[in-house]
């Protein structure tokens, strides 16, 4: 009898993921799918709106990573107003945008590591859910939790200072930015107000988080190296000289052996190289490299991919960590899913170094904010968002209204890898089982969680991201189902 | 910092059908120990709205807090801090820890209109890979990390539509108006030090 496992959410917010695992008569896992069950057609919503509204409008996509969408849309609209394809802004405008972006990456990665990943590491994925959360971290390691709160706070303050406000920021506009930093803002963010919220402290704490993870890795190497490990290609933007660059660059992809399969192509040419496959069982599309086809052209994006694609990191402390990370791969791209957490923390350190450097750069106090040029009818803006490569593409009519929008968000780029991760874990843990234990359910979660998916973004729903798992037999009958709802638990 | 309304408590605005008047909306008064919210602690009352104002009625909490902030300023009220964001997260434990009392304002897709108002206790809220925290969890984190346990409430304003549009639906606007009137009353009813 074939059986199927489902993971499902119940909250007031609709966007959620559902995992279905099918077993055959012998109890072998034959198929695992991460379904996305919400679709809201955001691209259609922006049609007919003035192009200059796009950088603010797209923040409606998601309250989790609005800055990434804000900046990607602004980059696309830079092209539309004739401000070039990524290098045409004034030094002040580009550096303010970069500061905003590094603030976003810093606070987003911090949230993921301390809230979502560290509970799994501190307590194990088979620990009770009452302890596997940020409160458990606070109880077990107060210093770590306190640092996480302040790191998040610092990132949010960088965003508020550069975007103008916390909600629906307006800092980035087509052709530049609408504000730079005042000297007072710069001094406060660089030095703090006598407290720990200063740029040097963020670098120190980022190094501490890395030390925490590397210590864990030394003690749990078998688990980290073996959990949900599978070969894949990797995609990222890189600076033309091969450096890690989260804000702008050319598109590069490498295969599982490290061979280039996409060789530093201009982001404006992405349509020549990418396709998206639609599958009947998911609203989330499956992007792939056109020349390799859907079967072989899928790839990973995000921190792990970026470490595998870039040649070096252009900040010294992160570069040291990068070299240690790459040494583990033995000269090939690293395919250990759980080392995404290490890669993520290297990027936290890189972002902290970049923020510190930018805050000492007089250009961020400048007043030359906007450039314009020859109006174009089409604009493409790419960005390395915290979760991976983010594509925004618009066509604009002579009436200045948006005629077409196409968005490929980071989580969509990771659709196939997340499905494979679930299948890998399901085969390892659910083959031949008669019931679903909490530990098994959690293992599926942990595999997905490594990609830090934002299903809210991917489905253009809003808010949160709950999960449901269902086990189904060979005849399609549901044998077991477990839901991850938001539930209260006593502290 | 004291919470002081220079004109005293305004008249109530609730009709007999109001869920608050009928006791369905939660508290009918501030339910604060004297001096706690405005305090002798020298700490402010925090009014914190969250949601995405680009998602129609998901933004009712933001809209209400903006209105409350304008009203506080116009009335010259002191001892009130207003804040807002897309969602609650760990760093909000800092603001909670600095407050004498907290009112969270959120949208709700279920429950009675125009709003509910309920007391919160610090608790973990467990969910899958969420990138946001429940208000109970923020309170628990403030308690654990900073030893702060201010009294807190959640005002849940009923919404109807959640599409990527603005502004609010007509029914949500009416609910915000009712919630705002009640909250202003509630704030004014907090006794002076």
Contacts between the chains, C-beta under 8 A, distances in Angstrom:
chain1	res1	chain2	res2	distance
A	7	B	128	7.6
A	9	B	127	7.6
A	9	B	128	6.5
A	11	B	127	7.3
A	12	B	108	6.7
A	12	B	109	4.2
A	12	B	110	6.7
A	14	B	162	7.7
A	40	B	163	7.2
A	40	B	164	6.7
A	42	B	164	6.0
A	45	B	163	7.9
A	45	B	164	5.0
A	45	B	165	7.6
A	57	B	54	7.3
A	59	B	54	6.1
A	60	B	52	6.5
A	60	B	54	2.9
A	60	B	55	6.1
A	60	B	164	4.4
A	61	B	164	7.4
A	63	B	51	7.7
A	63	B	52	4.4
A	63	B	55	8.0
A	63	B	86	3.1
A	63	B	87	5.5
A	63	B	132	7.8
A	64	B	86	7.4
A	64	B	87	7.4
A	64	B	131	4.5
A	64	B	132	7.5
A	66	B	86	6.8
A	111	B	89	6.6
A	111	B	90	7.2
A	111	B	131	6.5
A	114	B	90	7.5
A	115	B	90	6.6
A	116	B	129	5.8
A	129	B	126	4.8
A	130	B	124	6.7
A	130	B	126	7.0
A	133	B	124	6.0
A	133	B	126	6.0
A	133	B	137	8.0
A	134	B	90	6.3
A	134	B	133	7.5
A	134	B	137	7.4
A	134	B	141	6.8
A	135	B	124	4.7
A	135	B	137	6.7
A	135	B	140	5.6
A	135	B	141	6.6
A	135	B	144	6.6
A	138	B	141	6.1
A	138	B	144	4.5
A	138	B	145	5.8
A	139	B	144	6.5
A	142	B	144	7.6
A	142	B	145	6.6
A	145	B	90	7.9
A	145	B	141	7.5
A	145	B	144	7.6
A	145	B	145	6.0
A	146	B	145	5.6
A	148	B	90	6.1
A	149	B	90	4.9
A	149	B	91	5.4
A	149	B	93	5.8
A	149	B	94	6.3
A	149	B	141	7.4
A	149	B	145	6.6
A	150	B	91	7.6
A	150	B	94	7.9
A	152	B	89	6.3
A	152	B	90	5.4
A	152	B	91	4.2
A	153	B	91	4.1
A	153	B	94	6.2
A	156	B	91	6.0
A	166	B	84	7.1
A	166	B	85	5.2
A	166	B	86	7.8
A	167	B	52	8.0
A	167	B	53	6.5
A	167	B	62	6.4
A	167	B	84	6.2
A	167	B	85	6.4
A	167	B	86	6.2
A	168	B	53	6.7
A	168	B	54	6.5
A	445	B	128	6.0
A	445	B	129	6.7
A	448	B	129	7.0
A	449	B	129	5.1
A	452	B	129	7.9
A	453	B	129	7.3
A	454	B	131	6.9
A	456	B	131	7.9
A	460	B	164	7.6
A	462	B	52	5.6
A	462	B	55	4.8
A	462	B	58	6.3
A	462	B	162	6.7
A	462	B	164	7.7
A	463	B	52	7.2
A	463	B	55	7.9
A	463	B	58	7.2
A	463	B	87	7.3
A	463	B	132	7.3
A	464	B	87	7.9
A	464	B	127	7.0
A	464	B	130	4.9
A	464	B	131	7.2
A	464	B	132	5.9
A	465	B	128	6.9
A	465	B	129	5.7
A	465	B	130	6.1
A	465	B	131	6.9
A	466	B	127	5.9
A	466	B	128	5.2
A	466	B	130	7.2
A	467	B	128	3.9
A	467	B	129	6.9
A	484	B	126	8.0
A	484	B	127	6.3
A	484	B	128	3.7
A	485	B	127	7.0
A	486	B	125	5.4
A	486	B	126	7.1
A	486	B	127	4.1
A	486	B	130	7.4
A	486	B	134	6.5
A	487	B	125	6.9
A	487	B	126	5.4
A	487	B	127	7.6
A	488	B	123	4.8
A	488	B	124	7.1
A	488	B	125	5.7
A	488	B	126	8.0
A	488	B	134	8.0
A	488	B	136	6.4
A	489	B	123	6.6
A	489	B	124	4.6
A	489	B	125	7.5
A	489	B	126	5.5
A	490	B	123	6.4
A	490	B	124	7.6
A	491	B	122	6.2
A	491	B	123	6.0
A	491	B	124	5.5
A	491	B	140	5.0
A	491	B	143	7.8
A	491	B	144	7.5
